[in-house]
Amino acid sequence: MTTLAKELETYEKLLPSLLREQGRYAVITGDTLIGVYVSYEDALKIGYEHCGLTPFLVRKVSQEKTVLHFSRDMDVLCRA
């Protein structure tokens, strides 16, 4: 499975129940919904607090299928 594929699958499964939170931002890691937040900034902060550098998804709850935000590949070796 590709990076964030599980999170996107989980989002799609949860979408019918998430639609009552339309316009807010869902934070998902693996098959777990961490929570739904009013702002992207709040969602991102909570995502990093819960997941650190482990991939997680922040997605605006919407019936539209467009991808709004994505994470970079964290498996790349840091050359700093």
C-alpha positions as CSV (number, residue, x, y, z in Angstrom):
1,M,0.0,0.0,0.0
2,T,1.3,3.5,-0.8
3,T,1.9,6.2,1.7
4,L,-1.4,7.5,3.0
5,A,-3.5,4.9,1.0
6,K,-4.8,3.4,4.3
7,E,-5.7,6.9,5.6
8,L,-7.5,7.8,2.3
9,E,-9.4,4.4,2.5
10,T,-10.4,5.1,6.1
11,Y,-11.6,8.6,5.2
12,E,-13.8,7.2,2.4
13,K,-15.3,4.6,4.8
14,L,-16.0,7.3,7.5
15,L,-17.2,9.9,5.0
16,P,-21.0,9.3,5.5
17,S,-20.7,9.9,9.2
18,L,-18.2,12.7,8.8
19,L,-20.5,14.8,6.5
20,R,-22.2,16.3,9.5
21,E,-18.8,18.0,10.1
22,Q,-18.6,19.3,6.5
23,G,-16.1,22.2,6.1
24,R,-14.0,21.0,9.1
25,Y,-10.7,19.1,8.9
26,A,-10.4,15.4,9.8
27,V,-7.1,13.9,11.1
28,I,-6.6,10.2,10.3
29,T,-3.7,7.9,10.9
30,G,-4.0,4.3,9.6
31,D,-7.6,3.2,10.3
32,T,-8.0,5.6,13.2
33,L,-9.8,9.0,13.2
34,I,-8.0,11.2,15.7
35,G,-10.6,13.9,15.5
36,V,-12.2,16.7,13.5
37,Y,-11.1,20.3,13.9
38,V,-12.4,23.7,12.8
39,S,-9.1,24.9,11.2
40,Y,-6.4,23.3,9.1
41,E,-3.8,24.7,11.5
42,D,-5.5,23.1,14.5
43,A,-5.8,19.7,12.7
44,L,-2.2,19.8,11.6
45,K,-1.0,20.6,15.1
46,I,-3.0,17.7,16.6
47,G,-1.7,15.4,13.9
48,Y,1.9,16.2,14.7
49,E,1.3,15.9,18.4
50,H,-0.3,12.5,18.0
51,C,1.8,11.0,15.1
52,G,5.1,12.9,15.1
53,L,6.7,12.2,11.7
54,T,4.5,9.1,11.1
55,P,2.3,9.8,8.0
56,F,-1.1,11.1,8.8
57,L,-3.9,12.6,6.7
58,V,-5.5,16.0,7.2
59,R,-8.5,16.3,4.9
60,K,-11.3,18.9,4.7
61,V,-14.5,17.0,5.1
62,S,-16.4,17.4,1.8
63,Q,-18.3,15.3,-0.7
64,E,-15.9,16.5,-3.3
65,K,-13.2,14.0,-4.3
66,T,-10.3,16.4,-4.8
67,V,-7.1,16.0,-2.7
68,L,-6.4,19.3,-0.9
69,H,-3.3,18.5,1.2
70,F,-0.7,15.7,1.0
71,S,2.4,14.8,2.9
72,R,5.9,14.4,1.6
73,D,7.6,11.0,1.6
74,M,9.1,10.7,5.0
75,D,11.2,7.6,4.1
76,V,13.8,9.8,2.3
77,L,17.2,10.0,4.0
78,C,17.9,13.4,5.4
79,R,21.2,14.8,4.0
80,A,21.6,17.7,6.3
